[in-house]
Amino acid sequence: MAKTFTITITDAEEKAFAWAVVDPDDWVDNVVHEKCRKAKDRLYDQEVQRMTDDESVTSIPADKDTVINNANVKTAKQRQDEEGIA
């Protein structure tokens, strides 16, 4: 399942953004994909370590996306709510 995000910026923000970067759409796309790539790497490493430490796990999928999609993890929002951080 893919997710689409939409943001709204003011006219002044748009003008300043266009002044600062050559292609604002491309810049936003790159920032989001890079954040996702880094998060995937961290989550994958954490999940592989968890599986490696679990004696009941007999195999680890070779595909990174499979490992991530099968991970039983809480979202950052869920973790924040549990910790009572505002």
VOZALUM-857132 format. One record per residue: residue number from 1; residue in one letter; x, y, z of N, C-alpha, C in turn. Coordinates in steps of 0.001 Angstrom, whole numbers, m for minus. Layout:
<rs>
  pos  code      n.u      n.v      n.w     ca.u     ca.v     ca.w      c.u      c.v      c.w
  NUM     a        X        Y        Z        X        Y        Z        X        Y        Z
...
</rs>
This chain:
<rs>
  pos  code      n.u      n.v      n.w     ca.u     ca.v     ca.w      c.u      c.v      c.w
    1     m      840    m1173        0        0        0        0      888     1239        0
    2     a      693     2102     m923     1456     3349    m1004      722     4450     m248
    3     k     1457     5420      201      893     6547      950     1226     7834      213
    4     t      249     8712       86      452    10020     m528      305    11088      548
    5     f     1232    12013      589     1174    13123     1528      925    14402      745
    6     t      138    15283     1313     m128    16581      713      164    17643     1760
    7     i      901    18673     1364     1165    19778     2281      679    21071     1641
    8     t      375    22025     2480      m41    23336     2004      916    24365     2578
    9     i     1436    25218     1704     2309    26300     2148     1729    27619     1652
   10     t     2094    28682     2317     1598    30003     1935     2292    30473      661
   11     d     1764    31523       70     2392    32092    m1119     3810    32557     m813
   12     a     4001    33159      356     5335    33631      739     6293    32466      945
   13     e     5800    31388     1560     6634    30200     1743     7007    29603      391
   14     e     6056    29543     m526     6330    29003    m1853     7377    29838    m2584
   15     k     7246    31153    m2495     8211    32034    m3165     9603    31849    m2570
   16     a     9682    31801    m1239    10979    31628     m583    11576    30256     m898
   17     f    10731    29241     m922    11190    27883    m1222    11740    27799    m2636
   18     a    11016    28392    m3583    11459    28391    m4979    12753    29196    m5137
   19     w    12925    30186    m4295    14153    30971    m4318    15324    30146    m3802
   20     a    15049    29249    m2829    16104    28498    m2159    16512    27215    m2875
   21     v    15580    26585    m3597    15888    25318    m4254    15440    25359    m5705
   22     v    16154    24626    m6561    15865    24638    m7994    14494    24033    m8296
   23     d    14207    22893    m7690    12951    22192    m7953    12330    21786    m6623
   24     p    11435    22608    m6078    10862    22310    m4767    10190    20940    m4678
   25     d     9449    20526    m5707     8802    19216    m5679     9829    18095    m5579
   26     d    10872    18201    m6372    11932    17189    m6360    12652    17192    m5012
   27     w    12886    18364    m4456    13567    18480    m3171    12767    17778    m2085
   28     v    11465    18050    m2008    10613    17422    m1005    10602    15908    m1199
   29     d    10459    15469    m2430    10453    14039    m2732    11747    13380    m2253
   30     n    12875    14007    m2541    14168    13450    m2134    14325    13397     m618
   31     v    13890    14445       74    14011    14484     1538    13195    13354     2167
   32     v    11971    13178     1713    11109    12142     2284    11674    10750     1999
   33     h    12101    10516      766    12646     9198      434    13942     8911     1195
   34     e    14760     9920     1406    15997     9714     2164    15690     9406     3627
   35     k    14729    10094     4213    14323     9815     5598    13792     8377     5697
   36     c    12989     7978     4722    12466     6609     4696    13586     5588     4564
   37     r    14562     5852     3700    15686     4934     3510    16452     4738     4809
   38     k    16729     5842     5502    17471     5751     6767    16660     5017     7833
   39     a    15367     5297     7899    14514     4617     8875    14425     3123     8565
   40     k    14311     2780     7281    14274     1365     6890    15557      661     7296
   41     d    16689     1304     7079    17969      693     7455    18025      433     8952
   42     r    17616     1423     9759    17648     1266    11217    16677      191    11680
   43     l    15462      212    11144    14464     m784    11536    14898    m2185    11118
   44     y    15437    m2310     9912    15919    m3611     9441    17011    m4144    10362
   45     d    17989    m3295    10673    19083    m3724    11548    18561    m4147    12918
   46     q    17624    m3368    13462    17042    m3693    14764    16290    m5014    14717
   47     e    15524    m5211    13667    14714    m6429    13568    15589    m7659    13317
   48     v    16616    m7543    12498    17526    m8671    12269    18243    m9024    13572
   49     q    18642    m8019    14335    19286    m8281    15625    18320    m8984    16572
   50     r    17047    m8528    16597    16048    m9172    17444    15862   m10631    17045
   51     m    15778   m10892    15741    15590   m12265    15267    16827   m13115    15551
   52     t    17999   m12548    15400    19240   m13268    15673    19329   m13662    17140
   53     d    18868   m12781    18010    18908   m13049    19451    17811   m14006    19911
   54     d    16795   m14221    19091    15658   m15072    19455    15930   m16502    18991
   55     e    16134   m17401    19941    16466   m18795    19616    15351   m19512    18870
   56     s    14119   m19007    18975    12999   m19669    18289    12936   m19305    16800
   57     v    13677   m18287    16390    13701   m17900    14976    14722   m18775    14262
   58     t    14243   m19500    13250    15126   m20429    12540    15584   m19909    11187
   59     s    14933   m18859    10685    15389   m18275     9422    14996   m16807     9387
   60     i    15798   m16050     8655    15562   m14618     8488    15384   m14373     6995
   61     p    14296   m13712     6594    14088   m13452     5167    15253   m12660     4570
   62     a    15572   m12954     3342    16673   m12272     2667    16269   m10891     2162
   63     d    14981   m10649     2032    14483    m9393     1476    14233    m8376     2592
   64     k    14865    m7210     2503    14749    m6171     3528    13303    m5740     3730
   65     d    12557    m5523     2650    11163    m5090     2780    10316    m6136     3484
   66     t    10596    m7415     3262     9854    m8476     3943    10118    m8428     5441
   67     v    11364    m8258     5808    11713    m8164     7231    10974    m6985     7863
   68     i    11001    m5844     7194    10360    m4643     7739     8850    m4812     7794
   69     n     8254    m5310     6722     6797    m5465     6700     6302    m6481     7727
   70     n     7130    m7459     8074     6743    m8473     9058     7062    m8073    10490
   71     a     7787    m6969    10662     8186    m6546    12004     6967    m6099    12807
   72     n     6881    m6586    14025     5809    m6204    14933     6334    m5073    15808
   73     v     6249    m3854    15288     6788    m2695    15994     5711    m1628    16158
   74     k     5915     m778    17126     5002      338    17375     5462     1547    16573
   75     t     4513     2399    16222     4862     3635    15535     5532     4588    16523
   76     a     6187     5607    15993     6801     6624    16850     5731     7299    17706
   77     k     4556     7522    17147     3445     8136    17888     3015     7237    19039
   78     q     2894     5952    18794     2522     5025    19862     3562     5024    20973
   79     r     4843     5003    20606     5917     5019    21604     5904     6329    22387
   80     q     5661     7417    21700     5602     8731    22351     4453     8787    23348
   81     d     3283     8309    22930     2116     8305    23805     2361     7463    25062
   82     e     3004     6317    24889     3290     5445    26026     4256     6067    27014
   83     e     5178     6857    26482     6175     7489    27333     5658     8796    27941
   84     g     4480     9243    27487     3880    10460    28015     4610    11721    27596
   85     i     5270    11655    26441     5993    12820    25935     5031    13662    25114
   86     a     5003    14939    25395     4098    15824    24658     4749    16393    23432
</rs>
